């Protein structure tokens, strides 16, 4: 039998299978949303009143009359009663595993209040109450604001007053420091003896006699994180992440990029996906907070395994996270020598991995741009989508380079704004958080929450801040040395009537785009996510008000009344 005949038989067989499948599944939508005020994000047709879903994807977008023609006997029709719909929020920068632990614990830094170590009696009482109400938790987790500049730092003795029989781990709201009790020091094996890893030892804060104080900064946090990950069972970890996934859905979040992670963490997301229990699409970077990468055989093997096995819409990898600097102290500490950083990025780029880099300092941002430019020139041309995380501060002369180099800015509007913006030096008057200028320069913005740094990870608080840029004050944060980061974020501080560099504000539509299409593009998913168009995944959020016409000061009051991921309702207040 010749090749042409074989080819013809195969084509015919494929056509027959396709026809049989089509006949087996009657034409018509599974779900139709009608009477809506739907923002599609499609520049050619930005608004619609109805949307039809078949399977996991959008079948059609248009008018009520047009789409009701697709209705069949089993079609579910959802009346939106004029509510505003937007594409699902794609949070460009989260830490789901860290958030999952803290969601299960106590939170001393909320939009309503912040209890800091200086208020010792209230802090101890709050923790004791939590511990008493959670007698079966073998490890207690918490979240709080506390200083990270020795010697004005908290010690384990204060926590021991509250709980001494179980490990207790309190995350600083910046996620660049941990405060733990003596029991937690013990399970991590932290003693008077120096740690083997010099980067970890450098960040173990010790008293004058060399005893560990209970405060761990930057790379030293891994001593605790490794111990916690090992102590929790697989089912306990899956339960924490499942709850975190549902929590994010409450804010219209349908996909995330995890800005830290590892192969074992990615395998947990895959297990939830396989059980049908993952309700947020994940793309997870390899990296740990302020820990330098070393291209060991084990890391390279893990990277290759993750890329080969996890590359669908629900669980994907192929991403490496660097920290050009930290996030503790009066000024974030540098982590990489420029030549070392360049060498690592160059090699990983050659291997085809996407690279994202945390940069809080202006000189760090400059180094990252220099490296990205040199790597682009040295390696073969390709669609890299280099990312800079935060990018709040950079030298003014570097502004045009973001667009020229096609560097994606993954940033968090809820971190802005204090009286000096995001500058660490009060004497530095360089404008920060320059969203309008970056947009004008041709750069792509991708918004995120950095949850659990921002709590809650509310995109509409961030949208309001992107529009208004309100200056805020925090009594709790100002009471701490080196504690300028306010864990309540913009939602937890006292706003003023002033705006920080108001000319750098952007519109609601621009902010929504950064939280949807911009973030989808940053994760290589813009062909499937980010807008509500035919053939794309049915990821969407139904809102309590029309954010496109609401008063700017009312935007943060928006809440989500329904979230859908892949055509499935994962959160709803409508029923």
Residue pairs with C-beta under 8 A, 6 or more apart in sequence:
26 72
27 70
27 72
28 54
28 70
28 71
28 72
28 74
28 75
29 52
29 53
29 54
29 59
29 60
29 67
29 70
29 71
29 72
29 75
30 53
30 54
30 55
30 74
30 75
30 76
30 567
31 52
31 53
31 75
31 76
31 77
31 78
31 538
31 567
32 50
32 51
32 52
32 53
32 67
32 68
32 70
32 71
32 75
32 76
32 77
32 78
33 50
33 51
33 52
33 53
33 78
33 80
33 85
34 49
34 50
34 64
34 67
34 68
34 77
34 78
34 79
34 80
35 49
35 50
35 64
35 79
35 80
35 81
35 82
36 48
36 49
36 50
36 51
36 80
36 82
36 83
36 84
36 85
36 542
37 47
37 49
37 80
37 82
37 83
37 84
37 85
37 546
38 47
38 48
38 49
38 50
38 51
38 61
38 84
38 85
38 532
39 46
39 47
39 84
39 85
39 86
39 87
39 509
39 512
39 532
39 548
40 46
40 47
40 48
40 61
40 87
40 531
40 532
40 533
41 86
41 87
41 512
41 513
41 516
41 517
41 530
41 531
41 532
41 533
42 61
42 531
42 532
42 533
45 61
48 61
48 62
48 63
48 532
49 62
49 63
49 64
50 61
50 62
50 63
50 64
50 66
50 67
50 68
51 58
51 60
51 61
51 67
51 85
51 532
51 538
51 540
52 58
52 59
52 60
52 61
52 67
52 70
53 59
53 538
53 567
54 567
55 567
56 537
56 538
56 566
56 567
56 568
57 535
57 536
57 537
57 538
57 567
58 532
58 533
58 534
58 535
58 536
58 537
58 538
59 70
59 534
60 66
60 67
60 70
60 534
61 532
61 533
61 534
68 77
71 77
78 574
80 542
83 542
83 543
83 544
83 561
84 542
84 543
84 545
84 546
84 547
84 548
85 532
85 540
85 541
85 542
85 543
86 252
86 512
86 516
86 540
86 541
86 543
86 547
87 516
87 517
87 529
87 530
87 531
87 532
87 539
87 540
87 541
88 252
88 253
88 254
88 255
88 516
88 529
88 539
88 540
88 541
88 563
88 564
88 565
89 251
89 252
89 253
89 254
89 255
89 459
89 515
89 516
89 519
89 541
90 253
90 254
90 255
90 256
90 446
90 515
90 516
90 519
90 520
90 523
90 525
90 529
90 530
91 248
91 253
91 255
91 256
91 257
91 447
91 448
91 449
91 451
91 457
91 459
91 515
91 519
92 256
92 257
92 410
92 446
92 447
92 448
92 518
92 519
92 522
92 523
93 257
93 259
93 389
93 410
93 412
93 446
93 448
93 449
93 450
94 248
94 256
94 257
94 258
94 259
94 448
94 449
94 450
94 451
94 457
95 175
95 258
95 259
95 260
95 450
95 451
95 452
95 453
96 241
96 244
96 245
96 248
96 256
96 258
96 280
96 282
96 451
97 240
97 241
97 258
97 260
97 261
97 265
98 171
98 175
98 260
98 452
99 244
99 247
99 451
99 452
99 457
100 240
100 241
100 243
100 244
101 141
101 169
101 171
101 228
101 240
102 141
102 142
102 143
102 171
102 452
102 455
103 240
103 243
103 244
103 247
103 452
104 137
104 141
104 240
104 243
105 130
105 140
105 141
105 142
105 143
106 126
106 127
106 130
106 140
106 141
106 142
106 143
107 142
107 143
107 144
107 455
108 114
108 115
108 116
108 123
108 126
108 142
108 143
108 144
108 145
108 170
109 115
109 143
109 144
109 145
109 173
109 455
109 476
109 486
109 487
109 488
109 492
110 455
110 488
110 492
111 455
111 456
111 488
111 489
111 491
111 492
112 488
112 492
114 144
114 145
114 474
114 476
114 477
114 486
114 487
114 488
114 492
115 122
115 123
115 126
115 144
116 123
116 144
116 145
116 146
116 476
116 479
116 480
116 483
117 123
117 144
117 146
117 147
117 154
117 158
117 179
118 479
118 480
120 158
123 144
123 158
123 162
124 158
124 161
124 162
127 140
127 142
127 159
127 162
127 163
127 168
128 162
128 163
130 140
130 142
131 137
131 140
131 162
131 163
131 166
131 168
134 140
137 166
138 166
138 167
138 231
139 166
139 167
139 168
139 169
139 184
139 228
139 231
139 232
140 163
140 166
140 167
140 168
140 169
141 168
141 169
141 170
141 171
142 168
142 169
142 170
142 171
143 170
143 171
143 173
143 452
143 455
143 487
144 170
144 171
144 172
144 173
144 179
144 487
145 172
145 173
145 476
145 477
145 480
145 483
145 485
145 486
145 487
146 153
146 154
146 170
146 172
146 177
146 179
146 480
146 483
147 153
147 154
147 480
147 481
147 482
147 483
148 172
148 174
148 176
148 177
148 215
148 217
148 328
148 329
148 482
148 483
149 329
149 330
149 481
149 482
150 205
150 215
152 480
152 481
152 482
153 205
153 213
153 215
154 179
154 214
154 215
155 207
155 213
155 214
155 215
156 179
156 180
156 181
156 182
156 184
156 185
156 212
156 213
156 214
157 214
159 168
159 170
159 179
159 180
159 181
159 182
159 214
160 181
160 182
162 168
162 181
163 181
163 183
164 181
164 182
164 183
165 183
166 183
167 180
167 181
167 183
167 184
167 186
167 187
167 231
168 180
168 181
168 183
168 184
169 178
169 179
169 180
169 184
169 224
169 228
170 178
170 179
170 180
171 177
171 178
171 452
172 178
172 179
172 328
172 485
172 487
173 452
173 453
173 455
173 485
173 486
173 487
174 327
174 328
174 453
174 485
174 487
175 289
175 327
175 450
175 452
175 453
176 217
176 218
176 221
176 289
176 290
176 326
176 327
176 328
176 332
177 215
177 216
177 217
177 218
177 221
177 328
178 215
178 216
178 221
178 224
179 214
179 215
179 216
180 188
180 214
180 216
180 224
181 214
182 214
184 214
184 224
184 227
185 191
185 212
185 214
187 227
187 231
188 223
188 224
188 226
188 227
189 223
189 227
190 204
190 212
190 216
190 223
191 212
192 210
192 211
192 212
194 201
195 201
195 204
195 220
195 223
197 219
199 219
199 220
199 291
199 292
200 219
200 220
200 222
200 223
201 220
202 219
202 220
203 216
203 217
203 218
203 219
203 220
203 221
203 290
204 212
204 216
204 220
204 223
205 212
205 213
205 215
205 216
205 217
206 212
206 213
207 213
216 223
216 224
217 326
217 328
217 329
218 289
218 290
218 291
218 326
218 327
218 328
218 333
218 335
219 288
219 289
219 290
219 291
219 292
221 288
221 289
221 290
222 288
222 289
222 291
225 288
229 237
229 264
232 240
234 268
234 271
237 268
238 268
238 271
238 272
238 277
241 268
241 269
241 272
242 272
242 277
242 278
245 272
245 277
245 278
245 279
245 280
246 279
246 570
246 571
248 256
248 280
248 451
248 457
249 279
249 280
249 563
249 565
249 570
249 571
250 560
250 563
250 571
251 456
251 457
251 458
251 459
251 560
252 459
252 541
252 543
252 560
252 563
253 280
253 457
253 459
253 563
254 280
254 281
254 529
254 539
254 540
254 541
254 563
254 564
254 565
255 280
255 281
255 282
255 283
255 519
255 520
255 523
255 525
255 529
255 539
256 280
256 281
256 282
256 283
256 448
257 282
257 283
257 284
257 285
257 319
257 356
257 410
257 448
257 519
257 522
257 523
258 265
258 282
258 283
258 284
258 285
259 285
259 287
259 321
259 356
259 358
259 389
259 450
260 285
260 287
260 288
260 289
260 321
261 284
261 285
261 286
261 287
261 321
262 286
262 288
262 302
263 286
263 302
263 305
263 306
265 284
266 282
266 284
266 306
266 310
266 315
266 317
269 278
269 282
269 284
269 314
269 315
270 309
270 310
270 315
272 278
273 314
273 315
278 314
278 315
279 565
279 568
279 570
280 565
281 313
281 314
281 525
281 529
281 539
281 565
282 314
282 315
282 316
283 316
283 317
283 319
283 523
283 525
284 315
284 316
284 317
284 319
285 317
285 319
285 320
285 321
285 356
286 299
286 302
286 303
286 306
286 317
286 319
286 320
286 321
287 293
287 320
287 321
287 322
287 323
289 323
289 326
289 327
290 323
290 325
290 326
290 327
290 333
290 335
291 323
292 323
292 335
292 336
292 340
293 299
293 320
293 322
293 344
295 344
295 347
295 348
300 351
303 317
303 320
303 351
303 353
306 317
306 318
307 317
307 318
307 353
310 316
310 317
311 317
311 318
313 525
313 528
313 529
313 537
313 566
316 523
318 352
318 353
318 354
319 353
319 354
319 355
319 356
320 348
320 353
320 354
320 355
320 356
321 356
321 357
321 358
321 389
322 336
322 341
322 344
322 345
322 355
322 356
322 357
322 358
323 335
323 336
323 357
323 358
324 334
324 335
324 336
324 341
324 357
324 358
324 359
324 361
324 364
324 365
324 367
324 368
325 332
325 333
325 334
325 335
325 358
325 359
325 360
325 361
325 364
326 332
326 333
326 334
326 335
326 360
327 358
327 360
327 485
328 482
329 482
330 424
330 481
330 482
331 361
331 424
331 425
332 360
332 361
332 364
332 424
334 361
334 364
336 367
338 367
338 370
338 371
341 367
341 368
341 371
342 370
342 371
342 374
342 375
345 355
345 357
345 371
345 372
345 375
346 374
346 375
346 378
346 379
348 355
349 355
349 375
349 379
349 384
350 379
352 382
354 384
354 385
354 386
354 387
354 524
355 372
355 384
355 386
355 387
356 386
356 387
356 388
356 389
356 410
357 368
357 387
357 388
357 389
358 389
358 390
359 365
359 367
359 368
359 388
359 389
359 390
359 391
359 394
360 390
360 392
360 393
360 422
360 424
361 393
361 424
362 393
362 394
362 395
362 430
365 388
365 391
365 393
365 394
365 395
365 398
366 394
366 395
366 398
368 388
369 388
369 394
369 398
369 401
369 402
369 405
369 407
372 386
372 405
372 407
373 401
373 405
375 386
376 384
376 386
376 405
384 406
385 406
385 408
385 521
385 522
385 524
386 405
386 406
386 407
386 408
387 407
387 408
387 409
387 410
387 446
387 522
388 402
388 407
388 408
388 409
388 410
389 410
389 411
390 410
390 411
390 412
390 415
391 402
391 409
391 410
391 411
392 411
392 415
392 416
392 421
392 422
392 432
392 433
393 421
393 422
393 423
393 430
393 432
395 430
396 430
396 431
399 434
399 437
399 438
399 441
400 441
401 407
402 409
402 438
402 441
402 442
402 443
403 438
403 441
403 442
403 443
404 442
406 444
407 443
408 443
408 444
408 446
408 518
408 521
408 522
409 438
409 443
409 444
409 445
409 446
410 446
410 447
410 448
410 519
410 522
411 433
411 435
411 445
411 446
411 447
411 448
412 447
412 448
412 449
412 450
412 453
412 454
412 462
413 433
413 435
413 447
413 462
413 463
413 465
413 466
413 490
413 511
414 449
414 454
414 458
414 461
414 462
414 465
414 489
414 490
414 491
415 422
415 433
415 450
415 453
415 454
415 489
415 490
416 422
416 432
416 433
416 465
416 469
416 490
416 500
417 432
417 433
417 465
417 469
417 470
417 471
417 472
417 499
417 500
417 501
418 471
418 472
418 484
418 500
419 471
419 500
420 426
420 428
420 429
421 430
421 431
421 432
421 433
421 500
421 501
422 432
422 433
423 429
423 430
423 432
424 484
431 501
431 504
432 501
433 469
433 500
433 501
433 504
434 501
434 504
435 445
435 466
435 504
435 505
435 506
435 510
436 503
436 504
436 505
436 506
437 504
438 445
439 445
439 506
439 510
444 518
444 521
444 522
445 510
445 513
445 514
445 518
446 514
446 518
446 519
446 521
446 522
447 459
447 462
447 466
447 511
447 514
447 515
447 518
447 519
448 515
448 519
449 457
449 458
449 459
449 462
451 457
453 485
453 487
453 489
454 461
454 462
454 489
455 487
455 488
455 489
455 492
456 491
458 491
458 556
459 515
460 547
460 555
460 556
460 557
460 558
460 559
461 489
461 490
461 491
461 556
462 490
462 511
462 515
463 508
463 511
463 512
463 515
463 547
463 555
463 556
463 558
464 470
464 490
464 552
464 553
464 555
464 556
465 490
466 505
466 506
466 510
466 511
466 514
467 505
467 506
467 507
467 508
467 511
467 552
467 555
468 499
468 505
468 552
468 553
468 555
469 499
469 500
469 501
469 502
469 504
469 505
470 490
470 495
470 496
470 498
470 499
470 500
471 495
471 496
471 498
471 499
471 500
472 486
472 490
472 493
472 494
472 495
472 496
473 493
473 494
473 496
474 486
474 488
474 492
474 493
474 494
475 494
476 483
476 486
477 483
477 484
477 485
477 486
477 493
478 484
486 492
486 493
491 556
499 505
506 514
508 547
508 548
508 555
509 548
512 547
516 529
516 530
516 531
517 526
517 530
517 531
518 530
519 530
520 526
520 528
520 529
520 530
521 530
527 536
528 536
528 537
529 536
529 537
529 539
530 536
532 540
537 565
537 566
537 567
538 564
538 565
538 566
538 567
539 564
539 565
539 566
540 563
540 564
541 560
541 562
541 563
541 564
542 560
542 561
542 562
542 563
542 574
543 558
543 559
543 560
543 561
544 557
544 558
544 559
544 560
544 561
545 554
545 557
545 558
547 555
547 558
550 558
560 571
561 572
561 573
561 574
562 569
562 571
562 572
562 573
562 574
563 569
563 570
563 571
563 572
564 570
